Amino acid sequence: MLTKFEARSSRVKAVALHNSATWVLCGLHNGAVQIWDYRMSTCVDTYTEHVGAVRGADFHVNQPLFVTGGDDYTVKVWNYKLRRCLFTMTGHMDYVRTTFFHHEQPWIVSCSDDFTIRIWNWQSRKSIACLPGHNHYVMCAQFHPFSDLVVSGSLDKTIRVWDISALRHRKEEVGITQDLLGTTDVVVRYELEGHEKGINWVAFHACGDLLLSAADDRTVRLWTMSGTSCYISRTFTGHTSNVCCAIFYRNDYLVSCAEDRTIRVVHMSSGVMVQTFRREVERYWIMASDPARNLIAIGHDAGLQVFKLTRERPAFAVHNTTQLYYTCQNKLNVYNFENEEVTSCAVTYQFYPPTSLACCPTTGGVMLSYASGGAQLEWIPKPLATRSCNVEVTVKGFDGVFFGGHKVAYVDANGKMCIQNVSKAGGKPQQTDMSCSRILAGPVGCVLCQSDDKILLYQVAQRGTVAEATLPGVRYAVWDKDFAKVALITKNTVTVMTKRLKLIASVAESSARIKSAVFDETRDVMYFTTSNHLKYCYLRNGESSTISTLKNVVYLVRAVGDTIYVLTRDGRVLRKELDNAELNFKLKLQQQSYRDLIRIIQQGKLKGQALVGYLHKHGHSEIALHFVSDPLTRFNLAIECGAIDIAKATATELNQPAIWRRLADTATRFGDIQLAQFASAKAGNYYSSGLLALLTGNTASLANLVSATRDDHFKLHYGLFVDDAKQRVDILCKSNQLPLAYVTAKSHNLEEMAAQVLEQMEPEVATRVQRQKFRPALKQQSVEPSTENWPMLQVEESVFARLLKEPGHLDAIAQPELDEDVAAGAGWDDEDDEDALLDGAGEAAVDEATLPENGEKGGGWDDDLDIDVSAALEDARCTGASSNGYIVPREHPPITQAWADAYTLPAFHVAAGSFASALRLLQRQIGLTDPTPLRPYMMQLWAAVNGCRPGPYGLSLVFAVSAQPPDSEIEARHTPALPDYMPVLADKLRAGYQLFVDGKFAEALDVFRSILHLCVMTVVKDEQQKATLREIMAVAPEYARALALQLQLRTLSASSTESLQLALYFTHFRLHRAHLTLALSQAMSKAYKQKNIKMAADVARRLLEQDPPQNKAQQAAAIVAEAERNPTNSVQVDYDERNPFVMCSVSYKPLYKGVVNPVRCSYCLSPADPSYKEALCPVCRIAKIGVDCAGLANRI
């Protein structure tokens, strides 16, 4: 048992695993419901609305819902996104035992101690069927995985299988009598007896033909359903107490738990018990499984446990960097890295797969290590000699590794290292004095041993330790190809060491387990994977970062540059090309390859603040400037690296006083006095600007500054340096310092101003002031201003800065990129000549004025076109005279005919000019009815191909002109050069989006229809283009349908009920988030204006989930708040958001799921009511509705 998560709580009576999130739902005996994230070991939510034990719990397959049932006789449906109970359904009259969602229908099945099973519709929130019949507590009821069946098990010792197919077609609601006494349209198909005591659990197999039952008679029985009969096929015993639950596991196994505190794993076919797990005290009560993740969740008396029965990691090893040996599903596979071929052979069947695999370095033999079910090693000398691998030697032990030739070191049952030569039949193992818990591969003659908290490098020949390091819990060891470095992998760390176990680098992951690691064979880089990320570590400085997110767990097996090979859990080897722009950038930065750095910057693949922080941290702020668009960040980097011009430009853009002050201080340090004065003035710091003007002797600038400011204190002090006596006198007068003003005026011979000041004084003060003797002010000496910036030492620019300033350097660097683009364009022109669409001619077109008269050839054709045929004609005459007659040579068909004969692509037929056959193909493939809208696109395609096609003697012709190639060769090697419509479709899609946002709905509808029409003539070359085209063909009809409904809405009165109804329907199209925000805003506004407050609040809540703009969010929050106070609707509207539906493309009416099965357009797949079958589709306007077709052929 591999325990992934364990939580301590009250007794757990119900568990369920989410199908996509790493969540487990549990119902506790104390009435609480909890959601745990078993990957992060955290509790997501707790709900406490049940009174009494919660015995049933289940997640919905694709909705954010879960259902619970408990001892309070209720069934509750919850929304874990809203984190609250949506509604409670009542009807049971005793404890509710289990609750399960249906896989398709909006149904819930529940069973109770009131002897009944109930089926509920969670959309209408009503009971749709009551199934009485059992005469004791019904302990379990579940839906069939794909048929309309329900199985139930009761303490009356019987199992019943119910046929509920009539519920799909029921149109009337159940009356009170039927609800209490049972419905007549649900019948019992099988009633099974065989258990000696009450039944606690029943479940269907995924295949549908088998079901199991677990009962108090300590047995688990397997039943087989066959037509009209159902019989016991096998009975499993072994438990010593009541069996509480049992589930199917991996199709071939049964897992059961009982009150005897054990879990038993049994093989269904053979009945052999594979494994038993036991707890000391706690009893097991309930189980649930997730087949996709190989997980089992189980509830016991003291809490919850999530575990795996077997390892999912395949055992693998790389042999001589050319082959990969790995095991999967009881097979030994060998993958060849050169030709990517896989060969396989069967190994001995085991429930537990091998934990490790080792390859003999000389012969390629394989040693498999099994750690569970009796540890043993199996030696397979010739793994691919036959279909079944022959095991020659079996050894009791585990962790076997080769250290030279056929010599193997392994750990025996006593924890001692043993050595054995497996090439000798009957060779005896030699036990050493080395005690260890694990053995890992090492260099030739050595192995790595895990002993307590140390890892040891043990040399086998000398029987001694060569090196050691403190590192506990090492699980795997990965060496580079030269055995110079080793990566030691623990649960959450990767430690890279030298051959002598000296530390090189270490990487730790706090929240994820490290799964694998591999060294790059060409660089000092190590790649490693966690549960959900692919990462790298640069070994020279120990830096690590994330490359990409992984959907599934993979294991790295080899890395060569940007190419990696990974092994999946299902045994597939994948070759991936990584987009390592960030890693390559950092490597070039460490190598100081600045020209390559500039080229990477030119490509524009690197973005994000993390890279900016990295460059800033490592002292490359001038490089970081090229990745920053935020003005504030750009200003800070420019200040740090001394880029004054960039700092000034960003300061002007920001225009904040604090920014200008920082720029002034920096400019002062750099001696740029003019910029410092300018920045100080912008910041309003007149003192700093005045001080700089004073220090540089720039009195004119100081005078302007003094006159411009309104600060009298500044004017008085700095006015002393500009000799403006009149201004000082005025300031002193304003400050009521009249004696000082009088003295200042007299000292500067300002008699008129002195007299005016004297009149304002009191008589006594004036008398005392006049008695004073005044000396004339000293004449201020003239100063020669220094307006130039201060001289600074010439600092050598960085190499990066010099390269950026080289004339034409960026163009030269970009030239290889341009050359690649031109080459790619030429390659596309052979297949997709777009010039023909744009210019009508292209490069191959020839102007009539340049053609030679009378068919005269140019000089360049002399050697190629002059053929001496006189001798040939003479021979022909002689041959004709001697033969029976002249034989006319057979005329070969044109090459274009091969396009129509060899391919079923309509675009190829159009290119060949065979329009009739193209229309016939389209009629069979997409149900073409009206070809008129396709006419301009067909003519464009034909002109593009034939307008630029070379003549019969053109150099681009792939066949020799002297002989006609065979038809098979034409078909295999020649295809028309079609235009590449993918960029055109992308541009049209963007234009349609913009028109949608601008509210030009009619124009937008025409654009999306034109996209559908152009897709008919589009041909793709690979799976990536095919996937992109499929996405476009899915988006275009959805938007076209939405826009058609919006145009219909515009024809109605804004205050009408129909207008509100269509606005609500408009929000259920699959639109992009920004466009859906507009639709929801429109519907919310219409509902609110028509006083449907509750309906407007429902739309507002959906709007808030889309993260709308602030003003829309405020409006939506206000409407939700008002609905809490007044949840009313004034107008009745035919709209039910809880019932899934699609819109009819013809009538604009909803088609509810489970009520109407819509028919679809044979081309654009737009849904419609079945009454419109075989009508022209109003969305694409070229195909019929409800016609079965083969599908458009567009892949070369």
PECOR-V154195 format. One record per backbone hydrogen bond with DSSP energy under -0.5 kcal/mol. NH is the residue of the N-H (numbers start at 1). CO is the residue of the C=O. If there is no record, write none. Layout:
# PECOR-V154195
nh->NH co->CO
nh->NH co->CO
This chain:
# PECOR-V154195
nh->2 co->308
nh->3 co->1
nh->4 co->306
nh->5 co->306
nh->7 co->304
nh->9 co->302
nh->12 co->300
nh->13 co->11
nh->13 co->27
nh->14 co->27
nh->16 co->25
nh->18 co->23
nh->23 co->21
nh->24 co->36
nh->25 co->16
nh->26 co->34
nh->27 co->14
nh->28 co->32
nh->29 co->11
nh->31 co->28
nh->33 co->47
nh->34 co->26
nh->35 co->45
nh->36 co->24
nh->37 co->42
nh->38 co->22
nh->38 co->36
nh->39 co->22
nh->41 co->37
nh->42 co->37
nh->44 co->35
nh->44 co->42
nh->45 co->35
nh->47 co->33
nh->50 co->31
nh->52 co->50
nh->54 co->28
nh->55 co->53
nh->55 co->69
nh->56 co->69
nh->58 co->67
nh->60 co->65
nh->65 co->63
nh->66 co->78
nh->67 co->58
nh->68 co->76
nh->69 co->56
nh->70 co->74
nh->71 co->53
nh->73 co->70
nh->75 co->89
nh->76 co->68
nh->77 co->87
nh->78 co->66
nh->79 co->84
nh->80 co->64
nh->80 co->78
nh->81 co->64
nh->83 co->79
nh->84 co->79
nh->86 co->77
nh->87 co->77
nh->89 co->75
nh->91 co->73
nh->91 co->92
nh->92 co->73
nh->96 co->70
nh->97 co->95
nh->97 co->111
nh->98 co->111
nh->100 co->109
nh->102 co->107
nh->107 co->105
nh->108 co->120
nh->109 co->100
nh->110 co->118
nh->111 co->98
nh->112 co->116
nh->113 co->95
nh->115 co->112
nh->117 co->131
nh->118 co->110
nh->119 co->129
nh->120 co->108
nh->121 co->126
nh->122 co->106
nh->122 co->120
nh->123 co->106
nh->125 co->121
nh->126 co->121
nh->128 co->119
nh->129 co->119
nh->131 co->117
nh->132 co->130
nh->133 co->134
nh->134 co->115
nh->138 co->112
nh->139 co->137
nh->139 co->153
nh->140 co->153
nh->142 co->151
nh->144 co->149
nh->149 co->147
nh->150 co->162
nh->151 co->142
nh->152 co->160
nh->153 co->140
nh->154 co->158
nh->155 co->137
nh->157 co->154
nh->159 co->192
nh->160 co->152
nh->161 co->190
nh->162 co->150
nh->162 co->160
nh->163 co->187
nh->164 co->148
nh->164 co->162
nh->165 co->148
nh->166 co->185
nh->167 co->164
nh->168 co->165
nh->169 co->166
nh->170 co->166
nh->170 co->167
nh->179 co->175
nh->180 co->176
nh->181 co->177
nh->182 co->178
nh->183 co->130
nh->187 co->163
nh->187 co->185
nh->189 co->161
nh->189 co->187
nh->190 co->161
nh->192 co->159
nh->194 co->157
nh->195 co->157
nh->199 co->154
nh->200 co->214
nh->201 co->214
nh->203 co->212
nh->205 co->210
nh->208 co->205
nh->211 co->223
nh->212 co->203
nh->213 co->221
nh->214 co->201
nh->215 co->219
nh->216 co->198
nh->218 co->215
nh->220 co->236
nh->221 co->213
nh->222 co->234
nh->223 co->211
nh->223 co->221
nh->224 co->231
nh->225 co->209
nh->226 co->224
nh->226 co->229
nh->229 co->226
nh->231 co->224
nh->233 co->222
nh->234 co->222
nh->236 co->220
nh->237 co->235
nh->238 co->239
nh->239 co->218
nh->243 co->215
nh->244 co->242
nh->244 co->257
nh->245 co->257
nh->247 co->255
nh->249 co->253
nh->252 co->249
nh->252 co->250
nh->253 co->249
nh->254 co->266
nh->255 co->247
nh->256 co->264
nh->257 co->245
nh->258 co->262
nh->259 co->242
nh->261 co->258
nh->263 co->277
nh->264 co->256
nh->265 co->275
nh->266 co->254
nh->266 co->264
nh->267 co->272
nh->268 co->252
nh->271 co->267
nh->274 co->265
nh->274 co->272
nh->275 co->265
nh->277 co->263
nh->279 co->261
nh->284 co->258
nh->285 co->299
nh->286 co->299
nh->288 co->297
nh->290 co->295
nh->293 co->290
nh->294 co->290
nh->295 co->290
nh->296 co->307
nh->297 co->288
nh->298 co->305
nh->299 co->286
nh->300 co->303
nh->301 co->283
nh->303 co->300
nh->304 co->7
nh->305 co->298
nh->306 co->5
nh->307 co->296
nh->308 co->2
nh->314 co->312
nh->317 co->325
nh->319 co->323
nh->320 co->318
nh->322 co->319
nh->323 co->319
nh->324 co->335
nh->325 co->317
nh->325 co->323
nh->326 co->333
nh->327 co->315
nh->328 co->331
nh->332 co->345
nh->333 co->326
nh->333 co->331
nh->334 co->343
nh->335 co->324
nh->336 co->341
nh->337 co->322
nh->337 co->335
nh->340 co->336
nh->343 co->334
nh->345 co->332
nh->346 co->387
nh->347 co->330
nh->353 co->351
nh->355 co->369
nh->356 co->369
nh->358 co->367
nh->360 co->365
nh->364 co->360
nh->366 co->380
nh->367 co->358
nh->368 co->366
nh->368 co->378
nh->369 co->356
nh->370 co->376
nh->371 co->369
nh->376 co->370
nh->377 co->395
nh->378 co->368
nh->379 co->393
nh->380 co->366
nh->380 co->378
nh->381 co->379
nh->385 co->382
nh->389 co->346
nh->391 co->389
nh->392 co->379
nh->392 co->390
nh->393 co->379
nh->395 co->377
nh->397 co->395
nh->398 co->411
nh->401 co->409
nh->403 co->407
nh->404 co->407
nh->407 co->404
nh->408 co->420
nh->409 co->401
nh->410 co->418
nh->411 co->398
nh->412 co->416
nh->415 co->412
nh->417 co->434
nh->418 co->410
nh->419 co->430
nh->420 co->408
nh->422 co->406
nh->422 co->420
nh->424 co->421
nh->425 co->423
nh->427 co->424
nh->430 co->419
nh->431 co->429
nh->432 co->417
nh->435 co->433
nh->436 co->415
nh->437 co->450
nh->438 co->450
nh->440 co->448
nh->442 co->446
nh->445 co->403
nh->446 co->443
nh->447 co->458
nh->448 co->440
nh->449 co->456
nh->450 co->438
nh->451 co->449
nh->451 co->454
nh->454 co->451
nh->455 co->469
nh->456 co->449
nh->457 co->467
nh->458 co->447
nh->458 co->456
nh->459 co->464
nh->460 co->445
nh->460 co->458
nh->461 co->445
nh->463 co->459
nh->464 co->459
nh->466 co->457
nh->467 co->457
nh->469 co->455
nh->471 co->453
nh->471 co->469
nh->473 co->452
nh->475 co->489
nh->476 co->489
nh->478 co->487
nh->480 co->485
nh->483 co->480
nh->486 co->497
nh->487 co->478
nh->488 co->486
nh->488 co->495
nh->489 co->476
nh->489 co->487
nh->490 co->488
nh->490 co->493
nh->494 co->507
nh->495 co->488
nh->496 co->494
nh->496 co->505
nh->497 co->486
nh->497 co->495
nh->498 co->502
nh->499 co->484
nh->501 co->498
nh->504 co->496
nh->505 co->496
nh->507 co->494
nh->509 co->492
nh->514 co->491
nh->515 co->529
nh->516 co->529
nh->518 co->527
nh->520 co->525
nh->521 co->559
nh->525 co->523
nh->526 co->537
nh->527 co->518
nh->528 co->535
nh->529 co->516
nh->530 co->533
nh->531 co->513
nh->534 co->548
nh->535 co->528
nh->535 co->533
nh->536 co->545
nh->537 co->526
nh->538 co->543
nh->539 co->524
nh->539 co->537
nh->541 co->538
nh->542 co->538
nh->543 co->538
nh->545 co->536
nh->547 co->534
nh->548 co->534
nh->550 co->532
nh->555 co->567
nh->557 co->565
nh->558 co->565
nh->559 co->519
nh->560 co->563
nh->563 co->560
nh->564 co->562
nh->564 co->576
nh->565 co->558
nh->566 co->574
nh->567 co->555
nh->568 co->572
nh->569 co->553
nh->571 co->568
nh->574 co->566
nh->574 co->572
nh->576 co->564
nh->576 co->574
nh->578 co->562
nh->578 co->576
nh->580 co->578
nh->581 co->579
nh->584 co->580
nh->585 co->581
nh->586 co->582
nh->587 co->583
nh->588 co->584
nh->589 co->585
nh->590 co->586
nh->591 co->587
nh->592 co->588
nh->592 co->589
nh->593 co->588
nh->594 co->592
nh->597 co->593
nh->598 co->594
nh->599 co->595
nh->600 co->596
nh->601 co->597
nh->602 co->598
nh->603 co->599
nh->604 co->600
nh->604 co->601
nh->605 co->600
nh->607 co->605
nh->612 co->608
nh->613 co->609
nh->614 co->610
nh->615 co->611
nh->616 co->612
nh->617 co->613
nh->618 co->614
nh->619 co->616
nh->620 co->615
nh->623 co->620
nh->624 co->620
nh->625 co->621
nh->626 co->623
nh->627 co->624
nh->628 co->625
nh->634 co->630
nh->635 co->631
nh->636 co->632
nh->637 co->633
nh->638 co->634
nh->639 co->635
nh->640 co->636
nh->641 co->637
nh->642 co->638
nh->643 co->638
nh->644 co->642
nh->647 co->643
nh->648 co->644
nh->649 co->645
nh->650 co->646
nh->651 co->647
nh->652 co->648
nh->653 co->649
nh->654 co->650
nh->655 co->651
nh->660 co->656
nh->661 co->657
nh->662 co->658
nh->663 co->659
nh->664 co->660
nh->665 co->661
nh->666 co->662
nh->667 co->663
nh->668 co->664
nh->669 co->665
nh->670 co->666
nh->671 co->668
nh->672 co->667
nh->673 co->671
nh->676 co->672
nh->677 co->673
nh->678 co->674
nh->679 co->675
nh->680 co->676
nh->681 co->677
nh->682 co->678
nh->683 co->679
nh->684 co->680
nh->684 co->681
nh->685 co->680
nh->686 co->684
nh->689 co->685
nh->690 co->686
nh->691 co->687
nh->692 co->688
nh->693 co->689
nh->694 co->690
nh->695 co->691
nh->696 co->692
nh->697 co->694
nh->698 co->693
nh->699 co->697
nh->702 co->698
nh->703 co->699
nh->704 co->700
nh->705 co->701
nh->706 co->702
nh->707 co->703
nh->708 co->704
nh->709 co->705
nh->712 co->710
nh->715 co->711
nh->716 co->712
nh->717 co->713
nh->718 co->714
nh->719 co->715
nh->720 co->716
nh->720 co->717
nh->721 co->718
nh->722 co->719
nh->723 co->719
nh->724 co->719
nh->725 co->723
nh->728 co->724
nh->729 co->725
nh->730 co->726
nh->731 co->727
nh->732 co->728
nh->733 co->729
nh->734 co->730
nh->735 co->731
nh->736 co->733
nh->737 co->732
nh->738 co->736
nh->741 co->737
nh->742 co->738
nh->743 co->739
nh->744 co->740
nh->745 co->741
nh->746 co->742
nh->747 co->743
nh->748 co->744
nh->749 co->746
nh->750 co->745
nh->751 co->749
nh->754 co->750
nh->755 co->751
nh->756 co->752
nh->757 co->753
nh->758 co->754
nh->759 co->755
nh->760 co->756
nh->760 co->757
nh->761 co->757
nh->761 co->758
nh->766 co->762
nh->767 co->763
nh->768 co->764
nh->769 co->765
nh->770 co->766
nh->771 co->767
nh->772 co->769
nh->777 co->747
nh->785 co->783
nh->786 co->696
nh->787 co->785
nh->790 co->671
nh->795 co->793
nh->802 co->798
nh->803 co->799
nh->804 co->800
nh->805 co->801
nh->806 co->802
nh->806 co->803
nh->809 co->806
nh->812 co->808
nh->813 co->809
nh->814 co->810
nh->815 co->811
nh->816 co->812
nh->816 co->813
nh->817 co->813
nh->818 co->814
nh->819 co->815
nh->820 co->816
nh->821 co->817
nh->822 co->818
nh->823 co->819
nh->824 co->820
nh->825 co->821
nh->826 co->822
nh->827 co->823
nh->828 co->824
nh->829 co->825
nh->830 co->826
nh->831 co->827
nh->831 co->828
nh->832 co->828
nh->833 co->977
nh->834 co->832
nh->837 co->834
nh->838 co->834
nh->839 co->835
nh->840 co->835
nh->841 co->835
nh->845 co->842
nh->850 co->847
nh->851 co->848
nh->855 co->852
nh->856 co->853
nh->861 co->858
nh->862 co->859
nh->865 co->861
nh->866 co->862
nh->867 co->865
nh->869 co->867
nh->873 co->869
nh->874 co->870
nh->875 co->871
nh->876 co->872
nh->877 co->873
nh->878 co->874
nh->879 co->875
nh->880 co->876
nh->881 co->877
nh->882 co->878
nh->883 co->879
nh->888 co->886
nh->892 co->890
nh->897 co->894
nh->898 co->894
nh->898 co->895
nh->899 co->895
nh->899 co->896
nh->900 co->896
nh->901 co->897
nh->902 co->898
nh->903 co->899
nh->906 co->904
nh->906 co->1193
nh->908 co->905
nh->909 co->905
nh->910 co->906
nh->911 co->907
nh->912 co->908
nh->913 co->910
nh->914 co->909
nh->915 co->913
nh->918 co->914
nh->919 co->915
nh->920 co->916
nh->921 co->917
nh->922 co->918
nh->923 co->919
nh->924 co->920
nh->925 co->921
nh->926 co->922
nh->927 co->922
nh->927 co->923
nh->928 co->922
nh->929 co->1182
nh->930 co->1182
nh->931 co->929
nh->934 co->931
nh->935 co->931
nh->935 co->932
nh->938 co->934
nh->939 co->935
nh->940 co->936
nh->941 co->937
nh->942 co->938
nh->943 co->939
nh->944 co->940
nh->945 co->941
nh->946 co->942
nh->947 co->943
nh->949 co->946
nh->954 co->951
nh->957 co->954
nh->963 co->960
nh->970 co->966
nh->971 co->967
nh->972 co->968
nh->973 co->969
nh->974 co->970
nh->978 co->831
nh->978 co->976
nh->980 co->832
nh->981 co->979
nh->985 co->981
nh->986 co->982
nh->987 co->983
nh->988 co->984
nh->989 co->985
nh->990 co->986
nh->991 co->987
nh->992 co->988
nh->993 co->989
nh->994 co->990
nh->995 co->991
nh->996 co->992
nh->997 co->993
nh->998 co->994
nh->999 co->995
nh->999 co->996
nh->1000 co->995
nh->1001 co->999
nh->1004 co->1000
nh->1005 co->1001
nh->1006 co->1002
nh->1007 co->1003
nh->1008 co->1004
nh->1009 co->1005
nh->1010 co->1006
nh->1011 co->1007
nh->1012 co->1008
nh->1013 co->1009
nh->1014 co->1010
nh->1015 co->1011
nh->1016 co->1012
nh->1016 co->1013
nh->1017 co->1013
nh->1017 co->1014
nh->1018 co->1015
nh->1020 co->1194
nh->1026 co->1022
nh->1027 co->1023
nh->1028 co->1024
nh->1029 co->1025
nh->1030 co->1026
nh->1031 co->1027
nh->1032 co->1028
nh->1033 co->1029
nh->1034 co->1030
nh->1035 co->1031
nh->1036 co->1032
nh->1037 co->1033
nh->1038 co->1034
nh->1039 co->1035
nh->1040 co->1036
nh->1041 co->1037
nh->1042 co->1038
nh->1043 co->1039
nh->1044 co->1040
nh->1045 co->1041
nh->1046 co->1042
nh->1047 co->1043
nh->1048 co->1044
nh->1049 co->1045
nh->1050 co->1046
nh->1051 co->1047
nh->1051 co->1048
nh->1052 co->1049
nh->1056 co->1053
nh->1060 co->1056
nh->1061 co->1057
nh->1062 co->1058
nh->1063 co->1059
nh->1064 co->1060
nh->1065 co->1061
nh->1066 co->1062
nh->1067 co->1063
nh->1067 co->1064
nh->1068 co->1065
nh->1069 co->1066
nh->1071 co->1069
nh->1076 co->1072
nh->1077 co->1073
nh->1078 co->1074
nh->1079 co->1075
nh->1080 co->1076
nh->1081 co->1077
nh->1082 co->1078
nh->1083 co->1079
nh->1084 co->1080
nh->1085 co->1081
nh->1086 co->1082
nh->1087 co->1083
nh->1088 co->1084
nh->1089 co->1085
nh->1090 co->1086
nh->1091 co->1088
nh->1092 co->1087
nh->1093 co->1091
nh->1093 co->1128
nh->1094 co->1128
nh->1096 co->1092
nh->1097 co->1093
nh->1098 co->1094
nh->1099 co->1095
nh->1100 co->1096
nh->1101 co->1097
nh->1102 co->1098
nh->1103 co->1099
nh->1104 co->1100
nh->1105 co->1101
nh->1106 co->1102
nh->1106 co->1103
nh->1107 co->1104
nh->1113 co->1109
nh->1114 co->1110
nh->1115 co->1111
nh->1116 co->1112
nh->1117 co->1113
nh->1118 co->1114
nh->1119 co->1115
nh->1120 co->1116
nh->1121 co->1117
nh->1122 co->1118
nh->1123 co->1119
nh->1124 co->1120
nh->1125 co->1121
nh->1126 co->1122
nh->1128 co->1126
nh->1130 co->1091
nh->1133 co->1131
nh->1135 co->1133
nh->1139 co->1136
nh->1140 co->1138
nh->1142 co->1151
nh->1144 co->1149
nh->1145 co->1167
nh->1148 co->1144
nh->1151 co->1142
nh->1152 co->1150
nh->1153 co->1140
nh->1155 co->1152
nh->1156 co->1152
nh->1158 co->1156
nh->1159 co->1168
nh->1161 co->1166
nh->1162 co->1184
nh->1165 co->1161
nh->1168 co->1159
nh->1172 co->1169
nh->1173 co->1170
nh->1174 co->1185
nh->1175 co->1172
nh->1177 co->1183
nh->1181 co->1177
nh->1184 co->927
nh->1185 co->1175
nh->1186 co->1160
nh->1190 co->924
nh->1191 co->925
nh->1194 co->1192
nh->1196 co->1020
nh->1196 co->1194
